Amino acid sequence: MTACKNCELLKKEELIIFEDEQVAAILSDTPATVAHVIILPKQHYTILEQAPDEIVEKLGIVANKISTAIFESLNIGGTVVMIQNGTVAGQDVPHLSVHVFPRTENDELSLGWDTQKVSDDELSMLASQISKAVLPVGTVPVQQTVQKEVPADQIDGDDEDNYLIRQLERRP
C-alpha cells in the first residue's frame, strides 16, 4: 500500500505553521498560490463524513484562524477556504484536508464555474430531499457569541493600520 501524501506531509516539521493534538496546518509543498495552507486532522480520515464532529469543528476553527493570520501577516485581498470531498470533487489525496488559498488580484487561480438554470420546482424538490436526509443528523448545540461594542475612543483613526477597519474591508 502506498503511503498517504498528507500523512507524510505531517512529518515535515519545517512546513508546520500550527498544530495541536488533533490537527496541523502546513504550508503546501506544491502550492496553488503563494502561502497555500493545508489543514489536516492528524488521524487519517479519507473523507469528511468519516471524521467525528469535533474534528470537523476543529478544522473549521483552525481554517478561520489561519485565514485571519494570512490576512494580517501578508496583507492579501482575500482567501478561499475549500474542502474537496471525494475524487469526483477533485480530491487527489485520500486524506481529509481543508485548503486555505490566499488570493490577490490577477493571481490567475481559477475556481470559477458556470451557473446552471434550475426551475423553482426542481429547487423545491431538492430542498425537500436534502432536508429529509439531514433530519436524522439531529440538532447541534450552537454556542451563543456576543459581539462587543468597541468604544469610539478606542478606534484608531488611521484606517490603514486599524484592524477593525481592515476586517470590514474584507467583506464582499
C-alpha positions in Angstrom: 0.0 0.0 0.0 1.3 3.5 -0.9 1.9 5.9 1.9 -0.6 8.8 2.2 1.0 12.0 0.9 -0.7 14.1 3.6 0.4 11.8 6.4 3.9 12.2 5.1 3.4 16.0 4.9 2.6 15.9 8.6 6.2 14.8 9.2 7.7 17.9 7.6 8.0 19.9 10.7 9.6 22.9 8.9 6.3 23.4 7.0 4.0 23.3 10.0 2.7 26.7 11.0 0.2 25.5 13.6 -0.5 22.2 15.4 -2.2 20.8 18.4 -3.1 17.3 19.4 -5.9 16.9 16.7 -4.9 19.0 13.7 -2.0 20.6 11.9 -1.8 23.5 9.4 1.0 23.1 6.9 2.3 25.2 4.1 1.7 23.3 0.9 4.9 22.0 -0.7 3.0 22.2 -4.1 1.0 25.4 -3.6 -1.7 26.7 -5.9 -1.0 30.2 -4.7 1.8 31.7 -2.5 1.3 30.7 1.1 -1.3 28.0 0.3 -2.0 26.2 3.6 -3.4 22.7 4.1 -5.1 21.9 7.4 -5.2 18.2 8.2 -6.5 16.1 11.0 -3.6 14.2 12.5 -5.6 11.0 12.4 -6.2 9.7 8.9 -9.8 10.2 7.6 -10.3 9.8 3.9 -13.4 12.0 3.5 -15.3 14.5 5.6 -18.1 12.0 6.5 -15.6 9.7 8.3 -14.3 12.4 10.7 -16.0 12.9 14.1 -17.9 16.2 14.5 -15.3 17.5 17.0 -12.6 17.1 14.3 -14.7 18.8 11.6 -15.4 21.6 14.1 -11.7 22.0 14.9 -10.8 22.1 11.1 -13.3 25.0 10.7 -12.0 26.9 13.6 -8.3 26.5 12.5 -9.2 27.4 8.9 -10.7 30.7 10.2 -7.7 31.4 12.4 -5.3 30.6 9.5 -7.3 32.8 7.1 -7.1 35.7 9.6 -3.4 35.2 10.1 -2.8 35.2 6.4 -4.8 38.5 6.0 -2.8 40.1 8.9 0.7 38.8 8.1 0.7 39.0 4.3 -1.8 41.9 3.7 -3.6 40.0 1.0 -7.0 40.8 -0.5 -8.9 37.6 0.2 -8.8 33.8 0.9 -10.6 30.8 -0.4 -11.3 28.1 2.1 -12.1 24.8 0.4 -12.7 21.1 1.1 -12.6 18.7 -1.9 -14.6 15.8 -0.6 -14.2 12.7 -2.8 -12.4 12.1 -6.1 -15.3 13.5 -8.2 -14.9 16.7 -6.3 -11.2 16.9 -7.2 -9.8 15.3 -4.1 -6.5 13.8 -5.2 -5.1 12.7 -1.9 -7.2 10.3 0.2 -6.8 12.3 3.4 -9.4 14.8 4.6 -8.0 18.3 4.2 -9.0 21.9 4.3 -7.2 24.2 1.9 -6.7 28.0 2.5 -5.7 29.8 -0.6 -4.5 33.4 -0.2 -5.9 35.5 -3.1 -4.6 38.6 -4.7 -5.8 40.4 -7.8 -4.6 38.8 -11.0 -3.2 35.7 -9.2 -4.5 33.5 -12.1 -6.0 30.9 -9.7 -9.3 29.8 -11.4 -12.0 28.5 -9.2 -15.0 29.7 -11.2 -17.8 27.7 -12.6 -20.7 28.3 -14.9 -24.1 28.5 -13.1 -26.9 26.2 -14.1 -30.5 27.1 -14.6 -32.8 25.2 -12.2 -36.5 25.5 -12.0 -38.3 26.5 -8.8 -40.0 23.1 -8.7 -36.6 21.3 -9.0 -35.1 23.5 -6.3 -38.1 22.8 -4.0 -37.8 19.0 -4.7 -34.0 19.1 -4.0 -34.5 21.1 -0.8 -37.1 18.6 0.4 -34.9 15.6 -0.3 -31.8 17.0 1.3 -33.7 18.4 4.4 -35.2 14.9 5.0 -31.8 13.4 4.9 -30.4 16.0 7.3 -33.1 15.3 9.9 -31.6 12.1 11.3 -28.4 14.0 12.0 -30.1 15.7 14.9 -29.5 19.1 16.4 -26.2 20.5 17.2 -25.9 22.9 20.1 -25.0 26.4 18.9 -22.8 28.5 21.1 -24.1 32.0 21.6 -21.5 34.6 20.9 -21.8 38.2 22.0 -20.3 40.9 19.8 -18.7 43.5 22.0 -19.1 47.1 21.0 -15.8 48.9 20.7 -15.9 52.4 22.2 -15.2 55.1 19.6 -12.3 56.5 21.6 -10.6 53.0 21.3 -10.7 53.0 17.5 -7.6 54.5 15.9 -8.3 56.9 13.2 -5.6 55.6 10.9 -7.7 53.3 8.7 -4.6 51.5 7.1 -3.4 50.2 10.5 -6.8 49.7 12.1 -7.6 46.0 12.5 -11.4 46.7 12.8 -11.5 48.8 9.6 -9.4 46.2 7.7 -11.9 43.5 8.8 -14.8 45.5 7.4 -12.9 45.9 4.1 -12.6 42.1 3.8 -16.3 41.7 3.4 -17.6 41.5 -0.2 
